[in-house]
Amino acid sequence: MSIKLKIIFSFFTLVLSLQSQTVTQVYKIKDLLSRMDTSHTTLVVNFWATWCKPCVQELPAFDSLSVSKNTCQVILVSLDFKEDLEKKVNPFLKKNNIKSECVLLDEINGNDYINKISESWSGAIPATIFINKDKKIFGERSFKFLDLLNKLSELEKK
């Protein structure tokens, strides 16, 4: 490989790594609920953790949704421990080139927030809530990209 190609490749790799996300906020449940309640756009809020294999497998679908649908905002809510933010969560986001907004929910006791998100949530992850001004749809399961599009269509139905 020529030096010119190596430089171009290195630059391209650097640009891609700079575009990946890190956790932008650390929220308590009241902060997250306030953000969800005051949004003026359709929200897709996914609850996940780095140690949850089904969560990790579905993240590319949410990332694709955030890139392809400018009519909604995707927020990935990490349930990892706050002390794992710099050594696990942010490196994971960078390594996997996750571009969606990611926040960390800093709550130790799930009983303090689970029912505030949805009365039907058992606490299992992955879990996702779809919100617009008229409706909320909650799903406690993994989603593929087409499933996400279907849920958004369902959300838009009056």
Protein Blocks (a to p, Z undefined) as FASTA:
>chain_A
ZZklmmmmmmmmmmmmmmpccdfbdcdfklmmmmmmmpcbdcddddddfklmklmmmmmm
mmmmmmmmmkbccddddfbdfklmmmmmmmmmmmnopabdcdddddfblmlmmmmmomkl
goiacddddddfkbccdddddddfklmmmmmmmmmpZZ
